[in-house]
Amino acid sequence: MTIFAGILARHKDKTIPNSLISELRTVISRHPDDKNAVIEFTDNGIYLAKVDIDVLKQPGSFSNKELTAFAAGDPLYQTNPSMMPGPRAESLQNLAFDLAAGKLDALYACRGTYCAVIYEHANSRLHLVTDKLGVRPVYYWVLPDFIIFSTALRILEALSFQKKSLNLQGVAEIACFGYPLSDRSPYENIFTLYAGETISFSNETINRQKYWEWDKLPIEKTSDSDIGTSAKHLHTIFIDSVKIRLQEQKTVAAFLSGGLDSRAIVGALKSLDVEIVTSNFAPLGSQDQVFGQLAAEMLGTHHTHLQIGKQDERDSYHKLSVNKWINSTTYTDKKLPKPRVIWSGDGGSVGLGHVYLNLDIIQASRKKDMGRAKKEFFTYNNCGISTKLLKPKIASTLINFLNDGIQSELDSIHSGDPGRIFYLFLMLNDQRRHMFNHFENIDLGRVEFELPFFDSNFIAEIIKLPIDPFLRHVFYMEWLSYFPKAALEVPWQAYPGHMPCPLPQPEDLTYQWNSSTEATRQNKLHALKYAKELSRDSVFSHQYLNLFYLRLWTILMRFRQSDRSYLLQTPRILYRYWSKVAPNNKNQI
């Protein structure tokens, strides 16, 4: 089961309007194949709907006289480390019975990326739950008479049942980080489940409970000489995370870029004697493309370099290109099984690689100088919010909201090692929201991912270790030494400021973090076009934009070489969400 959504009446005397049910049924999927494939459950005061693109083989639903439950993703319910996790339906059944009984044991035993809805028929109680990291999202809209929920924010955005209002704090955080912090969304009264959280609705009551708290894990004391032992242990856990997702498969598909995360995935699969079909989207002549090809040759995969289509935020992983490749003669001529699940290295760079952290951030955090730690974090990652093109009052409001949101989230994290606070901040926010676009548009992409780097047992073992050896990829390289030697016998694309690749590299290849002249030119043209669109909306521009600075910015962008398109980021994000609620509340703020 891939997508679910539903409506719960909060009062016994309330009936769910047929028009709302009809609208939800219509918007749950935009793919023509799903038009008549929506599976529903309806009872007094409840409507549940699900759509399955049938890629995980095992059903993600369970129902009997007492309970109805749907799961998106795979919980990977594992009570015994020496045994394979149970099937999805069995895992969901265990979750459903435990939650209905007020127990959390089944949740503790799940290590996959998933979310679920469980409904108790007799007492009209609804439970929503997400995995320990919250990677698989669930959004819920709290209204006076109804709770409306879904696994994609776009579904709630599309409903015209009731007016929506902007949450400016969520908008400010998206403008800064690319995602809102904590449980926020860009809209008031629409929330998302936090990492390792379950929420229950019964009549008018809402009960939220964190069943898993990452900052409560104990920190182990190890010395530098223990790095090899710790790396070997983490390698064993990682191989296990791959094995339990692999099950009995003998042929799989995987992304293989010029970096190390996807190479580790492919190396792990190779060590398990699996035939692998790999693909790469990188620009021709880039390190990403060439090193990916070299790694494929060394690891012995069936490799294809895919031509990507026009960039679309609804298809950030180019899944339409993946599907086109899978159905092409290039693939079918190999007479291999067609995959609908792709193994991906998402989560490796932050979860294991600690790429957004450095020693200055860690040391300031340990000294409890969080003001300095925040400054070092923002400087190191070149992040922030640009408000020069907005009216002063709006700019000040957004900046204050952003500062409050960051501080509140940092204050909520209590680690045994204060040096891990920003790592946990990233895992509970950046990585929790990392797959947002993938799940938001899975109805169109028709592809699921296997994500072993997000395995909760693997992340837990990382958090228990001292953070210092993980900086600059030092620990990562030790960890990789336990993989097949072929994985490290060809160059890889290293992150700026991290351990460089020691192998000789061709000098004529483009580097991922260097912008080309043409890319800069296209970026400026796109920004100018978008600025013109903002200016044409007279209601938005007069309410939010500093038109004098916008005109000055336009002149500088047209006649100077420097690229100032970053100044448009905050107005662009603000307009994106404002335009979705504008017909209802153009006079807000």
C-alpha positions, 0 to 999 in steps of 0.5 A: 500500500502506497498512499492512504488518506481519511476523514474522522468525525470528531463528534458522534452527531456529525456526518461526513459530507458526501462532497468531502468524501468525493473530493478526497477520493478524487485527489488521492491519486493523479495517475489515470491507472488509479482512477478505479483502484481506490480501496475504501472503508466507510463506517459511521463517522469514518472514511478511509481510502488507500491506493497501492501501486503494487510494488512491494508485493505483500499487502499493506492492509489488515481488517477484521471485525474489530480493526481496520489498518493500512500501512504505507512502506514496510514496518520490518517488524523484527522481534528476533535479530536472528530472524527475518522480519515478518510480512507487511500484513503480519507486521501491520496486524501486530502494530494494530493489536498493540496500539488498540491495547495501549501497548508499544512493543510492536513499535519498538520492534519495527526498523523500517520506513513506514507509516500506518493508520489503525481504526478501532471499530467499536470505540471509533478511535483512530491511530496514526503512526510513523517510523522511528525517524518519521521518514514516511510522513503522515499529515493531519488537519485539525478542524472543529468537527473533523480530522482529515489526514493523508500521506501527502500534503498535496492531498490536503492542499487540494481539498476545498472543504474549508479555508486554509491559513498560512503558518508563517513560521513554517514558511520561514523555516522552509525558506531557510532549510527547505523544510519546516521544523518540528511538526509544522507545515506551511499551514495553520492547523495542519501538522505532521507526525514527529519522529517516533510518534503515534497520535490517537483521536477519540471523539474530541480528544487528541493524544500524542505520544513519542514512543521512541526518543533518539536523544535518550540513547546512551553514549558509549565511551570509546577511544580512537583505537576502537574506531576499527572495531566500531566501524566493523560492528556498524558494517555488520549492522548495515549488511543486516539492514540490507539483508532484511530488505533484500529477503529472497531477491536475486536481482535488484535495481539501484542508483549508482552515482559517483559518490560513496553512499550509493556505492556502499549500497551496491557493494553491500548487495554485491557481497550478498551475491546479488545481480544488480542493475544500476543507473545514473543521472549525472551530467555527461563529463562530470565526476558523478557520471564517470566515477559512477560508470567506473564503479559499475565496471569494477563492481560488475553491474548492468549499468546505464547512464540515463538522460534526464528530462526537464527538471520538475519539482514533482519528479526530483528523483527523475522517476519518470526517466527510471520508468522509461528506462525499465521499459526500454529495449536497453533494459528488456534485452537483458532479460532481467526482472523489471524492478519497481523498487530502487535501492537508494543511498539517501540518508548516508551522507548525513546519518553516517557521514555527518556532512553538515557538521564540523569541529567548531559546531561540536565544540561550541555545543559542548560548551553550551554556547548555543549562540556560537554553535548556531552561528557556526552551523549557519556559516558552515552550511551557508544557510539562512533566510534572505528577506531584502525583497520583502516589506520590512514588517513581513521580513521582521516577522519571518526572521523572528519566527525562524529564530524562535523555531530553531531555538525551540527545536534545539531546546527540545533535544537533550543528549548525553553528549551535547556535541550531538545536538546538531546531529540530532537536530538534522536527523529529526528535521532535515532527514525526517523531511528528506524524502518529502518530494518522493512520497508527495509524488509517488502516485506519478512516479510509480517507484518505491525506494529501499533505504537501508541508511534509514534503518533505525537499528543502524542509526541507533548504533551511530548515535551511541558512538562518540561523534568526533571520529565521524567528522570529515568522513574519517569514520566513514572511510574506515567503515567502507574498508570492510566492503568489497575492495573493488568499491574503493579501487576507482575514484569517488567524488568527495565532499568539500572540506572532507577527506579527499579521494586519494586516487588519481582523478581526470582533471577535465571532469566537472565537479558537482559543487561547482556551478558552470557559467551556463548553469549560472546564466540559466539560473538568472533567467529563471529567477528573472522570469519568476520575479516577473510573475510575482510582480504581476500578482498585484495583491501579493506584491503590494502586500508582501514585496518591497517593490523598490528593492525588487526593481533594483534587484532586477536591474542588477540581475540583468546588467551585472555578472553576479548571480543574486537569485538567492534573494528571491528564495524567500519571496518564492516560497512565500508565494508558493504557499500563499497562492494556495490559500489566496482565494480565501484569505488575501488580506491575511497579515 
